[in-house]
Amino acid sequence: MPTIAFIGLGNMGLGMASNLAKAGHEVRALDISQEAVHKAVAAGCVAAKNAKDAVAPADVVVTMLPAGQHVKLVYAGEDGVFSYAKAGTLFIDCSTIDVATAREVISEAEAKGFAMIDAPVSGGTAGAAAGTLTFMCGGTEAAYERAKSVLDIMGKNIFHAGDAGNGQVAKIANNMLLAIHMIGTCEAFNLAEKLGLDAQTFYDISSTASGQNWSMTSYCPAPGPVPSSPANNDYKAGFAAAMMLKDLRLAKDAAIAAEAQTPLANRSEALYAEMEALGQDGLDFSAIMRLINGTLPDL
């Protein structure tokens, strides 16, 4: 069974690494947070001392990092994993980053004789813990086929989106759409309430009519109709507004580069930026409902 190095044990990475360990892999865990590493060890992983200790014995390296600059540093920096990986190592970057950086790092990996895919995820912390994530993969068919057995442990739906960077394209386009749906859903519930229609009744009607969408039926931003949604847990984050804003900014940059018109996404980005300015971007992204209905506190 392949040895796996897992670098980046944040809210998503920890659950993902834990599932790989539960499946029987030796998972060499590395993060700048020792607390995160301790949690990974408690879940069955092995603590790595540094990048070399994590990567040198590994057949597969999985990374889950905050942004493009971190991906470039971890892979291609002076102490990067490219320096320590053995021949034939497969790299899987599950970070959500800009398309250009994803393509640049994969190109460098291939120039060094390695296989690599970008494989950003959807499904939030609950999906990471449960092993039900959706992976959107970009890279060669051969690299994707090698990665699939690893991704199958961490996810439920695995898609090959095409060439290098196309996983990032799929992720940012999907989350751009998700933000637009969520804001529209919030506006609809708010309008219904203002006009005297309670959330449950509106949900019962709209969830079976043409306004139905995932943000309504699986992640309802109005308290009440969907018990498992963050709206019923004081909007505690499953997917934080800060992460949605990050993705919308990536989408905006990509749209500018591609000369694509995204007026609704641009307005969505501005609204989530208001949550950031108010210091409320640690709440779930569905807490945009509080901005829409005027109940978001000003810290």
SEZA-219330 format. One record per residue: x, y, z of N, C-alpha, C, CB in turn. Coordinates in steps of 0.1 Angstrom, whole numbers, padded with zeros to 4 digits, always signed. Glycine has a CB too. Layout:
N
XYZXYZXYZXYZ
...
//
This chain:
299
+0009-0012+0000+0000+0000+0000+0009+0012+0000-0010+0000+0012
+0006+0022-0009+0015+0034-0010+0016+0042+0003+0010+0043-0021
+0028+0047+0006+0030+0056+0017+0027+0070+0012+0045+0056+0022
+0019+0078+0020+0014+0091+0016+0019+0102+0025-0001+0091+0015
+0025+0112+0019+0028+0124+0027+0016+0134+0025+0041+0131+0022
+0012+0139+0037+0000+0149+0036+0005+0161+0043-0012+0143+0044
+0005+0172+0035+0010+0185+0039-0002+0195+0039+0022+0190+0030
-0005+0200+0051-0016+0210+0053-0027+0203+0060-0020+0215+0039
-0027+0205+0073-0037+0198+0082-0047+0207+0088-0030+0189+0092
-0053+0216+0080-0063+0225+0085-0076+0219+0086-0064+0237+0076
-0087+0226+0086-0100+0221+0088-0104+0210+0078-0111+0232+0088
-0099+0212+0066-0102+0202+0056-0092+0191+0056-0102+0208+0042
-0079+0195+0056-0068+0185+0055-0068+0174+0066-0055+0192+0055
-0071+0178+0078-0071+0169+0089-0080+0157+0087-0074+0176+0102
-0093+0160+0083-0102+0149+0080-0098+0141+0068-0116+0155+0077
-0092+0147+0058-0088+0139+0046-0076+0130+0050-0084+0149+0035
-0066+0135+0057-0055+0127+0061-0059+0116+0070-0044+0136+0068
-0069+0119+0079-0074+0108+0088-0080+0097+0081-0084+0115+0098
-0088+0100+0071-0094+0089+0063-0084+0080+0055-0104+0095+0053
-0073+0087+0051-0063+0079+0044-0056+0069+0054-0052+0088+0038
-0054+0074+0066-0048+0066+0077-0057+0054+0080-0044+0074+0089
-0070+0057+0082-0080+0047+0085-0081+0036+0074-0094+0053+0087
-0078+0040+0062-0078+0030+0051-0066+0021+0051-0080+0037+0038
-0056+0024+0060-0045+0015+0061-0032+0021+0055-0047+0003+0054
-0032+0033+0050-0020+0039+0044-0011+0044+0056-0023+0050+0035
+0002+0044+0054+0011+0051+0063+0010+0066+0058+0026+0046+0062
+0005+0075+0066+0003+0089+0062+0013+0097+0071-0012+0093+0065
+0022+0103+0064+0033+0111+0071+0028+0126+0070+0047+0110+0064
+0024+0131+0082+0016+0143+0083+0025+0155+0087+0005+0142+0094
+0023+0166+0080+0032+0178+0082+0023+0190+0081+0043+0179+0071
+0026+0199+0091+0019+0212+0091+0027+0222+0100+0004+0211+0097
+0025+0235+0098+0032+0244+0106+0027+0245+0120+0032+0258+0100
+0014+0240+0122+0008+0239+0135+0010+0225+0141-0007+0242+0134
+0018+0225+0152+0020+0213+0159+0007+0207+0165+0031+0215+0170
-0002+0216+0169-0015+0211+0174-0022+0202+0163-0024+0222+0178
-0021+0207+0151-0028+0200+0140-0021+0187+0138-0027+0208+0127
-0008+0187+0138+0000+0174+0137-0004+0164+0148+0015+0177+0137
-0005+0169+0160-0009+0160+0171-0023+0154+0169-0009+0168+0185
-0032+0162+0164-0045+0157+0161-0044+0146+0150-0055+0168+0156
-0036+0148+0140-0034+0139+0129-0028+0125+0135-0025+0144+0118
-0019+0127+0143-0013+0115+0150-0023+0107+0158-0001+0119+0159
-0032+0114+0165-0042+0108+0172-0052+0100+0163-0050+0118+0181
-0053+0105+0151-0062+0098+0141-0055+0087+0133-0067+0109+0131
-0042+0085+0137-0035+0073+0130-0024+0077+0121-0045+0066+0123
-0021+0090+0119-0010+0094+0110+0003+0094+0118-0013+0108+0105
+0014+0095+0110+0028+0096+0116+0033+0110+0115+0037+0086+0109
+0038+0116+0125+0043+0130+0125+0056+0130+0117+0045+0135+0139
+0056+0139+0107+0069+0142+0100+0076+0154+0106+0065+0144+0085
+0089+0153+0107+0097+0164+0113+0098+0176+0104+0111+0158+0116
+0099+0173+0091+0101+0184+0081+0097+0179+0067+0116+0189+0081
+0099+0187+0057+0094+0184+0044+0102+0171+0039+0097+0195+0034
+0115+0170+0041+0122+0159+0037+0117+0146+0043+0137+0161+0040
+0115+0147+0057+0110+0135+0064+0096+0131+0059+0110+0138+0079
+0088+0140+0055+0075+0137+0050+0075+0131+0036+0066+0149+0050
+0083+0137+0028+0082+0134+0013+0092+0123+0009+0085+0146+0006
+0104+0122+0014+0114+0112+0009+0109+0098+0008+0126+0113+0017
+0102+0093+0019+0097+0079+0018+0084+0077+0010+0095+0073+0032
+0078+0088+0006+0064+0088+0001+0063+0084-0014+0057+0101+0003
+0052+0077-0017+0049+0073-0031+0040+0084-0036+0043+0059-0032
+0032+0090-0027+0022+0100-0031+0023+0111-0021+0007+0094-0031
+0022+0124-0026+0022+0136-0018+0009+0143-0020+0034+0145-0021
+0001+0145-0010-0011+0153-0011-0009+0166-0003-0023+0145-0005
-0014+0177-0009-0013+0190-0002-0026+0196-0002-0002+0199-0009
-0029+0203+0009-0041+0211+0011-0037+0224+0018-0052+0204+0020
-0035+0235+0009-0028+0247+0014-0037+0259+0011-0015+0249+0007
-0034+0270+0018-0044+0282+0017-0044+0289+0004-0040+0292+0027
-0033+0291-0003-0033+0300-0015-0021+0296-0024-0032+0314-0011
-0022+0302-0036-0012+0299-0046+0002+0300-0042-0014+0307-0058
+0005+0311-0035+0019+0314-0030+0024+0303-0021+0020+0327-0024
+0015+0297-0013+0019+0286-0004+0022+0273-0012+0008+0283+0006
+0014+0271-0023+0016+0259-0031+0030+0260-0038+0005+0258-0042
+0033+0272-0044+0046+0274-0050+0057+0272-0041+0046+0287-0057
+0056+0277-0029+0066+0276-0019+0068+0261-0014+0063+0285-0007
+0057+0254-0012+0059+0241-0007+0064+0231-0017+0045+0235-0002
+0060+0233-0030+0065+0225-0040+0079+0229-0046+0055+0224-0052
+0080+0241-0050+0092+0245-0057+0101+0255-0050+0087+0252-0070
+0098+0258-0037+0107+0266-0030+0120+0260-0027+0100+0270-0017
+0129+0268-0020+0143+0263-0017+0143+0250-0010+0150+0273-0010
+0133+0248-0001+0132+0236+0007+0119+0228+0003+0131+0239+0023
+0116+0230-0010+0103+0224-0015+0104+0209-0017+0099+0231-0027
+0092+0203-0018+0091+0189-0019+0097+0183-0032+0076+0184-0018
+0097+0191-0042+0104+0186-0054+0118+0182-0052+0103+0197-0065
+0125+0189-0042+0139+0186-0039+0141+0172-0032+0144+0197-0030
+0130+0167-0026+0132+0155-0018+0124+0143-0023+0127+0158-0004
+0116+0145-0033+0107+0134-0037+0115+0124-0046+0096+0139-0046
+0112+0111-0044+0119+0101-0052+0113+0100-0066+0118+0087-0045
+0120+0094-0075+0115+0092-0088+0101+0085-0088+0125+0085-0097
+0092+0090-0097+0079+0083-0098+0069+0088-0088+0081+0069-0096
+0072+0097-0079+0062+0102-0069+0051+0109-0077+0069+0112-0060
+0039+0107-0071+0027+0113-0076+0023+0125-0067+0015+0103-0078
+0020+0137-0072+0016+0148-0064+0002+0151-0067+0025+0160-0067
-0006+0153-0056-0020+0157-0057-0022+0170-0049-0029+0145-0052
-0024+0181-0056-0027+0193-0048-0042+0196-0047-0020+0205-0055
-0047+0195-0035-0061+0197-0033-0065+0211-0029-0066+0187-0022
-0055+0220-0029-0058+0234-0026-0067+0240-0036-0045+0242-0024
-0074+0251-0032-0081+0259-0042-0073+0272-0044-0096+0263-0037
-0067+0273-0056-0058+0284-0059-0061+0289-0073-0043+0279-0058
-0053+0299-0078-0055+0305-0091-0051+0295-0102-0048+0318-0092
-0058+0296-0113-0055+0286-0124-0041+0287-0129-0065+0289-0135
-0036+0299-0130-0022+0301-0136-0012+0294-0127-0019+0316-0137
-0013+0296-0114-0003+0289-0105-0004+0274-0106-0005+0294-0091
-0016+0269-0106-0018+0254-0107-0011+0249-0119-0033+0251-0107
-0013+0256-0130-0007+0251-0143+0008+0253-0143-0013+0259-0155
+0013+0263-0136+0028+0265-0136+0034+0254-0127+0031+0279-0130
+0029+0251-0116+0035+0241-0107+0034+0227-0113+0028+0241-0093
+0023+0224-0119+0022+0211-0126+0032+0210-0137+0008+0209-0131
+0034+0221-0145+0043+0221-0156+0057+0218-0150+0043+0234-0163
+0060+0225-0139+0074+0223-0133+0075+0208-0128+0076+0232-0121
+0065+0203-0122+0066+0189-0118+0068+0179-0130+0052+0185-0111
+0061+0181-0140+0063+0173-0152+0077+0174-0158+0052+0176-0162
+0082+0187-0158+0095+0189-0163+0106+0182-0155+0099+0204-0163
+0103+0179-0143+0112+0172-0134+0109+0157-0134+0111+0177-0120
+0100+0152-0142+0097+0138-0144+0087+0133-0134+0109+0131-0142
+0080+0141-0127+0069+0137-0118+0055+0138-0125+0069+0146-0105
+0046+0131-0119+0032+0132-0123+0025+0140-0112+0025+0118-0124
+0015+0149-0117+0009+0158-0108-0005+0162-0113+0017+0170-0105
-0015+0163-0104-0028+0168-0108-0032+0179-0098-0038+0157-0108
-0040+0188-0102-0047+0197-0093-0061+0191-0090-0049+0212-0099
-0065+0190-0077-0077+0183-0074-0084+0190-0063-0074+0169-0069
-0089+0203-0065-0096+0210-0055-0109+0203-0051-0099+0224-0059
-0114+0206-0039-0125+0198-0034-0138+0207-0031-0121+0191-0021
-0149+0200-0031-0161+0206-0026-0168+0196-0016-0171+0209-0038
-0174+0202-0006-0181+0193+0004-0179+0198+0018-0176+0180+0003
-0170+0208+0020-0168+0213+0034-0162+0204+0044-0181+0217+0039
-0161+0208+0056-0155+0201+0067-0162+0188+0070-0153+0209+0079
-0175+0188+0069-0183+0176+0071-0180+0165+0061-0198+0179+0071
-0178+0169+0048-0175+0160+0037-0161+0155+0039-0176+0167+0024
-0152+0163+0044-0138+0159+0046-0137+0148+0057-0129+0171+0050
-0145+0150+0068-0145+0141+0079-0151+0128+0075-0152+0147+0091
-0162+0129+0067-0170+0117+0063-0164+0109+0051-0184+0121+0060
-0155+0116+0044-0149+0109+0032-0159+0110+0020-0146+0095+0035
-0167+0121+0019-0177+0122+0009-0174+0134+0000-0191+0123+0015
-0162+0139-0001-0159+0151-0009-0161+0148-0024-0145+0155-0006
-0163+0159-0031-0162+0159-0045-0148+0165-0050-0174+0167-0052
-0141+0157-0058-0128+0162-0063-0130+0165-0078-0117+0151-0061
-0124+0177-0082-0124+0182-0095-0110+0182-0100-0131+0196-0097
-0106+0173-0109-0092+0171-0112-0087+0176-0126-0089+0156-0111
-0076+0182-0126-0070+0186-0138-0056+0180-0140-0069+0201-0139
-0053+0175-0152-0040+0169-0154-0041+0158-0165-0034+0163-0141
-0030+0151-0167-0031+0140-0177-0040+0129-0173-0016+0135-0180
-0044+0121-0182-0053+0110-0179-0045+0100-0171-0058+0103-0192
-0032+0098-0174-0024+0088-0167-0023+0092-0152-0010+0087-0173
-0020+0105-0150-0018+0110-0136-0031+0109-0128-0013+0124-0136
-0042+0112-0135-0056+0111-0129-0059+0097-0125-0066+0116-0138
-0056+0087-0133-0059+0073-0130-0051+0068-0119-0056+0065-0143
-0038+0073-0118-0030+0069-0106-0036+0075-0093-0015+0074-0108
-0041+0087-0094-0046+0094-0082-0059+0089-0077-0046+0109-0085
-0067+0083-0086-0081+0080-0083-0082+0071-0071-0087+0074-0095
-0074+0061-0069-0075+0052-0058-0073+0059-0045-0065+0040-0060
-0065+0069-0045-0063+0077-0033-0075+0086-0030-0050+0085-0034
-0079+0093-0041-0090+0102-0039-0103+0095-0036-0092+0110-0053
-0105+0083-0040-0117+0075-0037-0119+0073-0022-0117+0061-0044
-0107+0072-0015-0108+0071+0000-0114+0083+0006-0094+0067+0005
-0110+0095+0001-0114+0108+0007-0127+0113+0001-0103+0118+0005
-0132+0108-0010-0143+0114-0017-0153+0104-0022-0138+0123-0028
-0164+0110-0026-0175+0102-0031-0177+0104-0046-0189+0106-0024
-0174+0116-0051-0175+0119-0065-0162+0124-0070-0186+0129-0067
-0156+0117-0080-0143+0121-0085-0144+0124-0100-0132+0110-0082
-0140+0136-0104-0142+0139-0118-0129+0144-0124-0152+0151-0119
-0126+0139-0137-0115+0144-0144-0120+0156-0153-0108+0133-0153
-0115+0168-0151-0120+0179-0158-0112+0183-0170-0120+0191-0149
-0101+0175-0172-0093+0178-0184-0079+0182-0180-0099+0189-0192
-0073+0191-0188-0059+0194-0187-0055+0201-0173-0055+0203-0198
-0043+0202-0171-0038+0208-0158-0044+0222-0156-0023+0210-0159
-0049+0224-0144-0056+0236-0140-0071+0236-0142-0050+0247-0148
-0076+0226-0149-0090+0226-0151-0098+0222-0139-0093+0216-0163
-0091+0215-0129-0098+0213-0117-0101+0226-0110-0089+0204-0108
-0091+0235-0110-0094+0249-0104-0105+0256-0112-0081+0257-0104
-0105+0255-0125-0115+0261-0133-0129+0257-0128-0113+0259-0148
-0130+0243-0127-0143+0238-0123-0147+0243-0109-0143+0223-0123
-0137+0243-0100-0140+0247-0086-0144+0261-0085-0127+0244-0077
-0137+0270-0091-0141+0284-0089-0154+0288-0096-0129+0293-0094
-0156+0281-0108-0169+0284-0115-0180+0278-0107-0169+0277-0129
-0179+0266-0101-0189+0260-0092-0192+0269-0080-0185+0246-0088
-0182+0274-0073-0184+0282-0061-0189+0296-0064-0171+0282-0053
-0185+0301-0076-0191+0313-0080-0206+0312-0082-0185+0318-0094
-0211+0301-0088-0225+0298-0089-0232+0296-0076-0227+0286-0098
-0225+0289-0067-0230+0286-0053-0232+0299-0046-0220+0277-0045
-0223+0309-0047-0225+0322-0040-0237+0329-0045-0212+0330-0042
-0239+0329-0058-0250+0336-0065-0263+0329-0060-0249+0335-0080
-0263+0316-0060-0275+0309-0056-0278+0312-0041-0274+0294-0057
-0268+0312-0033-0270+0314-0018-0276+0328-0016-0257+0313-0011
-0270+0338-0023-0275+0352-0021-0290+0353-0026-0266+0362-0028
-0292+0347-0037-0306+0348-0043-0316+0341-0033-0307+0342-0056
-0312+0330-0028-0320+0322-0018-0323+0331-0006-0314+0309-0014
-0313+0337-0001-0314+0346+0011-0324+0357+0008-0301+0352+0015
-0323+0363-0004-0332+0374-0008-0346+0369-0008-0327+0380-0021
-0348+0357-0014-0362+0352-0015-0368+0349-0001-0361+0339-0023
-0361+0343+0008-0366+0341+0021-0369+0354+0029-0356+0332+0029
-0360+0363+0027-0361+0376+0034-0374+0383+0029-0349+0385+0032
-0376+0383+0015-0387+0390+0009-0400+0383+0014-0387+0390-0006
-0400+0369+0014-0412+0362+0018-0416+0366+0033-0410+0347+0017
-0406+0366+0041-0408+0370+0056-0414+0384+0057-0395+0368+0064
-0408+0393+0050-0412+0407+0051-0426+0409+0046-0403+0416+0042
-0431+0400+0037-0444+0401+0032-0454+0391+0040-0445+0397+0017
-0449+0385+0051-0458+0378+0059-0459+0363+0057-0471+0383+0058
-0449+0357+0049-0449+0343+0046-0438+0337+0054-0448+0340+0031
-0441+0327+0063-0431+0322+0072-0421+0313+0064-0437+0314+0083
-0409+0311+0069-0398+0304+0062-0402+0289+0059-0386+0303+0071
-0409+0282+0068-0412+0268+0065-0422+0267+0054-0418+0262+0078
-0432+0276+0054-0442+0275+0043-0436+0278+0030-0454+0284+0046
-0428+0289+0030-0421+0293+0017-0412+0281+0012-0413+0305+0019
-0405+0275+0022-0396+0264+0018-0404+0252+0012-0388+0259+0030
-0415+0249+0018-0424+0238+0013-0428+0240-0001-0436+0236+0023
-0431+0253-0004-0436+0256-0017-0424+0257-0027-0443+0270-0017
-0414+0265-0024-0404+0268-0034-0394+0256-0036-0395+0280-0029
-0393+0248-0026-0384+0236-0027-0390+0226-0037-0382+0230-0014
-0403+0227-0040-0409+0218-0050-0413+0226-0063-0421+0211-0045
-0408+0238-0064-0412+0247-0075-0399+0251-0083-0420+0259-0071
-0400+0260-0092-0389+0264-0101-0377+0271-0094-0394+0272-0112
-0380+0276-0081-0369+0282-0074-0360+0273-0066-0375+0292-0065
-0363+0260-0067-0355+0250-0059-0341+0250-0063-0361+0236-0061
-0332+0249-0053-0317+0248-0056-0310+0243-0044-0311+0262-0060
-0298+0239-0045-0291+0232-0034-0290+0241-0022-0277+0228-0039
-0287+0254-0024-0286+0263-0012-0299+0263-0004-0283+0277-0017
-0310+0260-0010-0323+0260-0003-0325+0247+0003-0334+0263-0013
-0324+0236-0004-0329+0223+0001-0318+0215+0009-0333+0214-0011
-0305+0218+0007-0295+0211+0015-0288+0220+0025-0285+0206+0006
-0289+0233+0023-0281+0242+0032-0289+0255+0035-0268+0246+0025
-0302+0254+0037-0311+0265+0038-0306+0276+0047-0324+0260+0043
-0305+0288+0042-0299+0299+0050-0309+0305+0060-0294+0310+0041
-0322+0301+0059-0332+0306+0069-0333+0295+0080-0346+0308+0062
-0333+0299+0093-0334+0289+0103-0348+0282+0102-0333+0296+0117
-0347+0269+0105-0360+0262+0106-0361+0250+0096-0371+0271+0104
-0362+0253+0083-0366+0242+0074-0356+0231+0072-0368+0248+0060
-0343+0233+0073-0333+0222+0071-0325+0221+0084-0324+0225+0059
-0329+0212+0093-0323+0211+0106-0308+0211+0107-0328+0199+0114
-0302+0204+0097-0287+0203+0097-0280+0215+0091-0284+0191+0088
-0286+0225+0086-0280+0236+0081-0274+0245+0091-0289+0244+0072
-0263+0252+0088-0257+0261+0098-0266+0272+0104-0245+0268+0092
-0276+0275+0096-0286+0285+0101-0293+0281+0114-0297+0287+0091
-0293+0268+0117-0299+0263+0129-0288+0260+0140-0306+0250+0126
-0276+0265+0137-0265+0264+0147-0258+0277+0148-0255+0253+0143
-0265+0288+0148-0260+0302+0149-0250+0305+0138-0254+0304+0162
-0252+0298+0126-0243+0300+0115-0228+0297+0117-0244+0314+0110
-0226+0287+0126-0213+0282+0128-0208+0276+0114-0212+0271+0139
-0195+0279+0111-0191+0276+0097-0189+0262+0095-0178+0284+0095
-0194+0257+0083-0190+0245+0077-0181+0249+0066-0203+0237+0072
-0185+0260+0059-0177+0266+0048-0178+0281+0051-0182+0262+0034
-0167+0287+0056-0167+0300+0061-0169+0310+0050-0154+0303+0068
-0175+0322+0053-0177+0333+0044-0163+0337+0038-0184+0344+0050
-0153+0337+0047-0140+0341+0042-0135+0332+0031-0130+0340+0054
-0138+0319+0031-0134+0310+0021-0142+0312+0008-0136+0295+0025
-0155+0316+0010-0163+0319-0002-0157+0332-0009-0177+0321+0002
-0154+0342+0000-0148+0354-0006-0135+0351-0013-0146+0364+0005
-0127+0343-0008-0114+0339-0015-0117+0333-0028-0106+0328-0006
-0127+0324-0029-0131+0318-0042-0137+0328-0052-0140+0306-0040
-0145+0337-0047-0150+0347-0055-0140+0356-0061-0161+0355-0048
-0130+0359-0053-0118+0368-0058-0110+0360-0068-0109+0372-0046
-0108+0347-0066-0102+0339-0076-0110+0339-0089-0100+0325-0071
-0123+0338-0088-0132+0338-0100-0131+0351-0107-0146+0335-0096
-0131+0362-0099-0130+0375-0105-0117+0377-0113-0131+0386-0094
-0106+0373-0107-0093+0374-0114-0093+0366-0127-0082+0370-0105
-0099+0354-0126-0099+0345-0137-0108+0351-0148-0104+0331-0133
-0119+0357-0144-0128+0363-0154-0122+0374-0161-0141+0367-0147
-0115+0382-0154-0108+0394-0160-0098+0389-0170-0101+0402-0149
-0090+0378-0166-0080+0373-0175-0086+0367-0188-0071+0362-0168
-0098+0361-0186-0105+0354-0197-0114+0364-0205-0113+0342-0192
-0115+0376-0200-0125+0386-0206-0139+0380-0206-0120+0389-0220
-0143+0374-0195-0156+0369-0193-0164+0378-0184-0156+0354-0187
-0177+0380-0188-0186+0389-0180-0192+0381-0169-0196+0395-0189
-0190+0386-0156-0196+0379-0144-0202+0390-0135-0185+0371-0137
-0213+0397-0140-0218+0408-0131-0224+0403-0118-0229+0415-0139
-0231+0392-0118-0237+0387-0105-0226+0382-0096-0247+0375-0108
-0215+0376-0101-0204+0372-0093-0197+0384-0087-0194+0363-0101
-0196+0394-0095-0189+0407-0090-0197+0413-0078-0188+0417-0101
-0210+0413-0079-0219+0418-0068-0218+0409-0056-0233+0420-0073
-0218+0396-0059-0216+0386-0048-0203+0388-0040-0217+0372-0053
-0193+0390-0048-0180+0393-0041-0180+0405-0033-0169+0395-0052
-0187+0416-0037-0188+0428-0030-0196+0426-0017-0195+0439-0038
-0206+0418-0017-0214+0415-0005-0206+0407+0005-0227+0407-0009
-0199+0397+0001-0191+0389+0010-0179+0398+0015-0185+0377+0003
-0175+0407+0007-0164+0417+0012-0170+0425+0024-0159+0425+0001
-0183+0428+0023-0189+0436+0034-0189+0427+0047-0204+0439+0031
-0191+0414+0046-0190+0406+0058-0176+0406+0063-0194+0391+0054
-0166+0406+0055-0152+0407+0059-0149+0420+0066-0143+0405+0047
-0154+0431+0060-0152+0444+0066-0158+0445+0080-0157+0455+0057
-0169+0438+0082-0176+0438+0095-0171+0428+0105-0191+0435+0093
-0160+0421+0101-0154+0411+0110-0162+0399+0112-0151+0417+0123
-0172+0396+0102-0181+0384+0104-0178+0373+0094-0195+0389+0103
-0166+0373+0088-0164+0364+0077-0160+0350+0083-0153+0369+0068
-0159+0349+0096-0157+0336+0102-0169+0327+0103-0151+0337+0115
-0181+0334+0101-0193+0327+0101-0195+0319+0088-0205+0337+0102
-0204+0310+0088-0207+0302+0075-0211+0312+0064-0218+0292+0078
-0208+0307+0052-0212+0316+0040-0227+0318+0039-0206+0310+0028
-0235+0309+0045-0249+0311+0045-0254+0323+0054-0256+0299+0049
-0244+0327+0063-0248+0339+0071-0249+0352+0064-0237+0340+0082
-0247+0351+0051-0250+0363+0042-0264+0367+0044-0246+0360+0027
-0272+0357+0049-0286+0360+0052-0287+0371+0062-0293+0347+0058
-0278+0372+0072-0278+0382+0082-0275+0396+0076-0269+0379+0093
-0266+0396+0066-0263+0408+0059-0276+0413+0051-0251+0407+0050
-0282+0403+0045-0294+0407+0036-0305+0412+0045-0298+0394+0028
-0308+0406+0057-0319+0410+0065-0316+0420+0075-0325+0397+0071
-0304+0424+0076-0300+0435+0085-0297+0431+0099-0310+0445+0085
-0295+0418+0102-0292+0413+0115-0278+0410+0118-0301+0401+0118
-0269+0413+0109-0255+0410+0110-0249+0421+0119-0247+0409+0097
-0243+0418+0131-0238+0428+0140-0225+0435+0134-0235+0423+0153
-0223+0447+0137-0212+0455+0133-0202+0455+0145-0215+0470+0129
-0191+0447+0143-0181+0446+0154-0172+0458+0155-0173+0433+0152
//
